[in-house]
Amino acid sequence: MDPVYRRIAWILLISSSAVGGIIMYELVFHPEDRGLAPFGWMTLATQAISLFFFFGAPRIERWLKEREGRADHERRLQD
């Protein structure tokens, strides 16, 4: 994976973990303020996206390169 994307994924993961931790703390210890719940779900979604970029993107890149290589090989065989 490109180092820039890896860096962005790390920044998203760390920042969303920090913000999500603060929001979840508020929701657990101050349950009367339920207005923060959507933000908690958004931080969890941000963590999921950053984990996908960090762990899933390299596998997808490899799979696409292998698929492209196989297609090129099959084209050469047909010619």
Short mmCIF file of the C-alpha atoms (twelve columns), coordinates in Angstrom:
data_MODEL
# 
_entry.id   MODEL 
# 
loop_
_atom_site.group_PDB 
_atom_site.id 
_atom_site.type_symbol 
_atom_site.label_atom_id 
_atom_site.label_alt_id 
_atom_site.label_comp_id 
_atom_site.label_asym_id 
_atom_site.label_seq_id 
_atom_site.Cartn_x 
_atom_site.Cartn_y 
_atom_site.Cartn_z 
_atom_site.pdbx_PDB_model_num 
ATOM 1  C CA . MET A 1  0.000   0.000   0.000   1 
ATOM 2  C CA . ASP A 2  1.145   3.494   -0.746  1 
ATOM 3  C CA . PRO A 3  2.793   5.077   2.336   1 
ATOM 4  C CA . VAL A 4  0.525   8.107   2.048   1 
ATOM 5  C CA . TYR A 5  -2.609  5.967   2.399   1 
ATOM 6  C CA . ARG A 6  -1.034  4.056   5.278   1 
ATOM 7  C CA . ARG A 7  -0.286  7.345   7.046   1 
ATOM 8  C CA . ILE A 8  -3.833  8.607   6.453   1 
ATOM 9  C CA . ALA A 9  -5.256  5.337   7.793   1 
ATOM 10 C CA . TRP A 10 -3.131  5.618   10.950  1 
ATOM 11 C CA . ILE A 11 -4.197  9.229   11.509  1 
ATOM 12 C CA . LEU A 12 -7.881  8.340   11.037  1 
ATOM 13 C CA . LEU A 13 -7.614  5.357   13.349  1 
ATOM 14 C CA . ILE A 14 -5.846  7.214   16.153  1 
ATOM 15 C CA . SER A 15 -7.988  10.339  15.958  1 
ATOM 16 C CA . SER A 16 -11.267 8.433   15.749  1 
ATOM 17 C CA . SER A 17 -10.187 6.228   18.651  1 
ATOM 18 C CA . ALA A 18 -9.486  9.271   20.786  1 
ATOM 19 C CA . VAL A 19 -12.726 11.019  19.874  1 
ATOM 20 C CA . GLY A 20 -14.713 7.777   20.148  1 
ATOM 21 C CA . GLY A 21 -13.252 7.117   23.587  1 
ATOM 22 C CA . ILE A 22 -14.279 10.537  24.828  1 
ATOM 23 C CA . ILE A 23 -17.800 10.196  23.409  1 
ATOM 24 C CA . MET A 24 -18.274 6.676   24.778  1 
ATOM 25 C CA . TYR A 25 -17.051 7.851   28.197  1 
ATOM 26 C CA . GLU A 26 -19.643 10.625  28.127  1 
ATOM 27 C CA . LEU A 27 -22.379 8.199   27.079  1 
ATOM 28 C CA . VAL A 28 -21.532 5.699   29.816  1 
ATOM 29 C CA . PHE A 29 -21.016 8.091   32.715  1 
ATOM 30 C CA . HIS A 30 -23.490 10.812  31.683  1 
ATOM 31 C CA . PRO A 31 -26.394 8.901   30.088  1 
ATOM 32 C CA . GLU A 32 -28.750 11.874  30.304  1 
ATOM 33 C CA . ASP A 33 -26.958 13.430  27.313  1 
ATOM 34 C CA . ARG A 34 -27.988 11.097  24.480  1 
ATOM 35 C CA . GLY A 35 -27.300 13.713  21.794  1 
ATOM 36 C CA . LEU A 36 -23.780 12.358  21.376  1 
ATOM 37 C CA . ALA A 37 -24.840 8.856   20.295  1 
ATOM 38 C CA . PRO A 38 -24.721 9.541   16.522  1 
ATOM 39 C CA . PHE A 39 -21.178 10.853  16.897  1 
ATOM 40 C CA . GLY A 40 -20.200 7.642   18.655  1 
ATOM 41 C CA . TRP A 41 -21.496 5.609   15.719  1 
ATOM 42 C CA . MET A 42 -19.704 7.894   13.269  1 
ATOM 43 C CA . THR A 43 -16.391 7.396   15.050  1 
ATOM 44 C CA . LEU A 44 -16.897 3.630   14.974  1 
ATOM 45 C CA . ALA A 45 -17.570 3.847   11.226  1 
ATOM 46 C CA . THR A 46 -14.415 5.936   10.765  1 
ATOM 47 C CA . GLN A 47 -12.419 3.314   12.643  1 
ATOM 48 C CA . ALA A 48 -13.844 0.569   10.447  1 
ATOM 49 C CA . ILE A 49 -12.973 2.472   7.267   1 
ATOM 50 C CA . SER A 50 -9.428  3.195   8.438   1 
ATOM 51 C CA . LEU A 51 -8.914  -0.451  9.429   1 
ATOM 52 C CA . PHE A 52 -10.158 -1.490  6.000   1 
ATOM 53 C CA . PHE A 53 -7.643  0.820   4.316   1 
ATOM 54 C CA . PHE A 54 -4.860  -0.346  6.592   1 
ATOM 55 C CA . PHE A 55 -5.442  -4.111  6.351   1 
ATOM 56 C CA . GLY A 56 -7.721  -4.660  3.360   1 
ATOM 57 C CA . ALA A 57 -6.299  -2.352  0.721   1 
ATOM 58 C CA . PRO A 58 -2.946  -4.161  0.275   1 
ATOM 59 C CA . ARG A 59 -4.756  -7.466  -0.256  1 
ATOM 60 C CA . ILE A 60 -7.105  -5.920  -2.789  1 
ATOM 61 C CA . GLU A 61 -4.157  -4.333  -4.620  1 
ATOM 62 C CA . ARG A 62 -2.372  -7.705  -4.809  1 
ATOM 63 C CA . TRP A 63 -5.538  -9.406  -6.034  1 
ATOM 64 C CA . LEU A 64 -6.058  -6.783  -8.753  1 
ATOM 65 C CA . LYS A 65 -2.432  -7.068  -9.915  1 
ATOM 66 C CA . GLU A 66 -2.695  -10.866 -10.061 1 
ATOM 67 C CA . ARG A 67 -5.950  -10.634 -11.969 1 
ATOM 68 C CA . GLU A 68 -4.464  -8.114  -14.406 1 
ATOM 69 C CA . GLY A 69 -1.409  -10.317 -14.873 1 
ATOM 70 C CA . ARG A 70 -3.580  -13.356 -15.603 1 
ATOM 71 C CA . ALA A 71 -5.637  -11.382 -18.127 1 
ATOM 72 C CA . ASP A 72 -2.450  -10.221 -19.888 1 
ATOM 73 C CA . HIS A 73 -1.144  -13.763 -19.946 1 
ATOM 74 C CA . GLU A 74 -4.406  -15.094 -21.418 1 
ATOM 75 C CA . ARG A 75 -4.385  -12.342 -24.068 1 
ATOM 76 C CA . ARG A 76 -0.829  -13.269 -25.065 1 
ATOM 77 C CA . LEU A 77 -1.826  -16.922 -25.316 1 
ATOM 78 C CA . GLN A 78 -4.767  -16.087 -27.576 1 
ATOM 79 C CA . ASP A 79 -2.611  -13.970 -29.913 1 
# 
